Amino acid sequence: MTSGRVRIGNAVLAILAGLACGAPVHAQSAFFREVVLKPRATQADGVRMVSILLGKRAGDLPSDTEFLKTRGVMPQDWKPSAEAQLSKGWASYLLVQALGERGGAGARVMGWSKRRAYQELVYLQIMPAKGGEHAKLTGPEVITLLDRSAAHRAKRQSRPSEQVSQDAGGKPEGKGK
Amino acid sequence: MRLSAIALTGLLLLSGACRAQEATIKSISGEAEVKAAPATDFVAAAVGAKLKGGDYIMTGFESTVVLAFEDNSEVTVYQLTQLRVDEFLMKENRAKTQLFLRVGTVQAKVKHTASVRSDFSVVTPTCTASVRGSEERVTYLPGFGTTVEYLEGLGLAQDARGRAVLLRANDTAKVSQSGSLATPGDVAQATAITDLTPQGAESRERHGSLGFNRLSIRPETDPNNPFSIVQQIESQRSTSSLIFRYDLLTDANHTQTNATRGQ
């Protein structure tokens, strides 16, 4: 009986010591830690990824969805799900909107579709080319998209003159769509 | 009693000859977490924290961590990276470091000194990049594969199929997600390419040390350790008077055999 009490006391002490020593983890890191292990990413992962890219470091699916809709990145009638798998087209659509891409003639005349957005991101080497817009993304590929999108944005910001010429209707060199 | 004393002495000697080292977190910019080997949970990383074999470090978005190793090597871990310290041993005057890059980008600066010889390699799911006394940047992004850039010095990039490419400063090698080495444009920049498959090794043994048609790899050379092959090339160039040949991949399908005479 006594030894049982001692054991319970030790366990409680160990838990308290662990809580005292272990510093709290970061909110966005928890997302990366989990998504890297997922064989199939979900729409919620895609929404979180794009929200992080736009500077919202922490949040859940409803608040991220609201955030993206407010920013005009996500269409108002979209209802992302935590269960639905994330397709390349679905993620591409959000990313081209988040990055403010203008696209080629097709996108400028008819607007973005999932297919056009996917093709644009493949062209920009943000999206892996294998599969089509209906192909599903893995968790680690979501990290790839975020990394490449951030690099693309940084590169574009370091070359403002090119962006100005694109905005004025110029076509990037070598655009073969 | 005597046996125990002998065993204890042996263990002490062994631990002195080959001891596990630690890496120290030198600086953190943004968010980073570490996971110590037996633990299952990540905790926030702190400057000065030590990493040992089996430990993970992970960086967040727009975050960077610099790790300092005891052999004076320095590794910069860029954003969205998950890295595991696989092995970090000091054996006599040889420091062996192996990092496993699960995802992300690292830049390793390995300082080679006369007193400590560094075997430094970064392993990704598709590639092994070895570096000696130089600087390399390795990026592994799922879907795109591995990119190895040598910024300074000399090193090897080896793909999952056993093919390796010797790289010098400003050379880049790419290994696709399927594990095959390089687009032709990238290989053309490289100095030499060799085949590390078992068949290649047998072929070299048959030819002996003279007249081999691949980079010379002696039977005692470990095919799993690309670093030893770099050593081999260097030692042959400096001490042998034999002509040796290597294949330079000029495009996707053709190789050009080159010959060089040792000094």
Interface residues (C-beta under 8 A of the other chain):
Chain A: G22 A23 P24 V25 H26 Q28 S29 F32 R33 V36 I52 L53 R57 Q125 M127 P128 K130 T138 P140 E141 I143 T144 L146 D147 R148 A150
Chain B: E31 A32 E33 D41 F42 V43 A44 A46 M58 G60 F61 E62 Q79 L80 Q82 R102 V103 G104 T105 L141 P142 G143 F144 Q177
